[in-house]
Amino acid sequence: MKKLFVVLLGLLTLNVFASNDRPITFKELPQKAQTFITTHFSGVEVLSATVDDDYEVYLANGTKVEFTLKGEWKEVKCPGSKVPDAIIPSAISTYVKANFPNNTIIKIEKKYSGYEVELNNDMELKFDKNGNFIGMDD
């Protein structure tokens, strides 16, 4: 048991040092990212922000938002709550409300080919760039 603990501690330490994320302040985010946070998460405290290949912002309500280096949102993850409606393309919102009326979107991610959303029942749905449903993620 002690060996396992030492190995896990070593892996965790290696992971921390392998990460190149650099802490930054909210004001160091691109203006577009700052506006996104203040618009969609007004009144929620920013706990931390980092930059590496992209920006990651962690909020006091558990939300994590990833941005490109230009400040475009890539992913919004709201465990324990729901992604703000204004972020979700209307076609996706309409599809989810019609087909999963008792569920909410807790994560949305922009991909090159479209969008992926996760519902509060752990289902993952894929949509094309126009918000048309194309399938479920395995």
C-alpha positions as CSV (number, residue, x, y, z in Angstrom):
1,M,0.0,0.0,0.0
2,K,2.8,2.4,0.9
3,K,4.5,1.6,-2.4
4,L,1.3,2.4,-4.3
5,F,1.0,5.7,-2.5
6,V,4.6,6.7,-3.3
7,V,4.1,5.8,-7.0
8,L,0.9,7.8,-7.2
9,L,2.5,10.8,-5.4
10,G,5.4,10.6,-7.9
11,L,3.1,10.5,-10.9
12,L,1.1,13.5,-9.5
13,T,4.4,15.4,-9.0
14,L,5.6,14.6,-12.5
15,N,2.3,15.8,-14.0
16,V,2.5,19.1,-12.1
17,F,6.0,19.8,-13.3
18,A,5.3,18.6,-16.9
19,S,2.5,21.2,-17.1
20,N,3.6,24.5,-18.6
21,D,0.5,26.4,-17.5
22,R,1.5,29.8,-16.3
23,P,-0.9,31.6,-13.8
24,I,-2.2,34.9,-15.0
25,T,-4.6,37.5,-13.8
26,F,-8.1,38.1,-15.2
27,K,-6.9,41.4,-16.8
28,E,-4.2,39.4,-18.7
29,L,-6.9,37.4,-20.6
30,P,-7.7,38.7,-24.1
31,Q,-10.5,41.3,-24.0
32,K,-12.8,39.0,-25.8
33,A,-12.4,36.3,-23.1
34,Q,-12.9,38.9,-20.3
35,T,-16.1,40.1,-22.0
36,F,-17.3,36.5,-22.3
37,I,-16.8,35.9,-18.6
38,T,-18.4,39.1,-17.4
39,T,-21.4,38.7,-19.8
40,H,-22.2,35.1,-19.2
41,F,-21.0,34.7,-15.6
42,S,-21.7,38.1,-14.1
43,G,-21.1,38.2,-10.4
44,V,-19.2,34.9,-10.3
45,E,-15.7,35.2,-8.9
46,V,-12.7,34.2,-11.0
47,L,-10.6,31.9,-8.9
48,S,-7.7,31.4,-11.3
49,A,-6.6,31.7,-14.9
50,T,-3.7,30.1,-16.7
51,V,-2.2,30.2,-20.1
52,D,-0.2,27.7,-22.1
53,D,-1.5,26.5,-25.5
54,D,-4.8,28.1,-24.5
55,Y,-6.4,30.0,-21.6
56,E,-8.2,28.2,-18.8
57,V,-10.3,30.1,-16.4
58,Y,-11.8,28.6,-13.2
59,L,-14.8,30.2,-11.5
60,A,-16.0,30.0,-7.9
61,N,-19.2,28.1,-8.9
62,G,-17.1,25.2,-10.3
63,T,-17.2,26.4,-13.9
64,K,-14.2,26.0,-16.2
65,V,-13.9,27.9,-19.4
66,E,-11.2,27.3,-22.1
67,F,-10.3,30.0,-24.6
68,T,-8.1,30.1,-27.7
69,L,-5.1,32.4,-27.6
70,K,-7.3,34.9,-29.5
71,G,-10.0,34.8,-26.7
72,E,-12.6,32.7,-28.5
73,W,-14.3,30.2,-26.2
74,K,-13.5,26.5,-26.9
75,E,-15.2,24.8,-24.0
76,V,-17.5,25.6,-21.1
77,K,-18.0,23.1,-18.4
78,C,-20.5,23.7,-15.6
79,P,-20.6,20.7,-13.3
80,G,-23.5,21.0,-10.9
81,S,-25.3,23.6,-12.9
82,K,-26.0,24.3,-16.6
83,V,-24.3,26.1,-19.4
84,P,-25.8,29.6,-19.9
85,D,-28.5,29.4,-22.7
86,A,-26.9,32.4,-24.6
87,I,-23.8,30.3,-25.3
88,I,-25.6,27.4,-26.8
89,P,-26.5,27.7,-30.5
90,S,-30.3,27.8,-30.9
91,A,-30.5,24.6,-33.0
92,I,-28.7,22.6,-30.3
93,S,-30.8,24.1,-27.6
94,T,-34.0,23.3,-29.5
95,Y,-32.9,19.7,-30.1
96,V,-32.0,19.0,-26.5
97,K,-35.2,20.6,-25.2
98,A,-37.3,18.5,-27.6
99,N,-35.5,15.2,-27.1
100,F,-34.2,15.4,-23.6
101,P,-36.7,17.7,-21.8
102,N,-35.7,16.6,-18.3
103,N,-32.0,17.2,-18.9
104,T,-29.7,20.2,-19.1
105,I,-26.4,20.9,-20.9
106,I,-23.5,20.9,-18.4
107,K,-20.7,21.1,-21.0
108,I,-20.3,22.4,-24.5
109,E,-17.2,22.2,-26.6
110,K,-16.5,23.8,-30.0
111,K,-14.7,21.4,-32.3
112,Y,-13.4,21.9,-35.9
113,S,-16.3,19.8,-37.2
114,G,-19.0,21.2,-34.9
115,Y,-20.0,20.9,-31.3
116,E,-20.1,18.3,-28.5
117,V,-22.4,18.7,-25.6
118,E,-22.7,16.7,-22.4
119,L,-26.0,16.4,-20.5
120,N,-26.5,16.1,-16.8
121,N,-27.3,12.4,-17.3
122,D,-23.7,11.9,-18.7
123,M,-25.0,11.5,-22.3
124,E,-22.7,13.1,-24.9
125,L,-24.2,14.4,-28.1
126,K,-22.5,15.5,-31.3
127,F,-23.7,18.3,-33.6
128,D,-22.4,19.7,-36.9
129,K,-21.4,23.4,-37.3
130,N,-25.0,24.3,-38.0
131,G,-26.3,22.6,-34.9
132,N,-27.7,19.6,-36.6
133,F,-27.6,16.4,-34.5
134,I,-25.2,13.8,-35.9
135,G,-24.9,11.2,-33.2
136,M,-23.9,10.2,-29.7
137,D,-20.4,9.9,-28.5
138,D,-19.3,6.5,-27.4
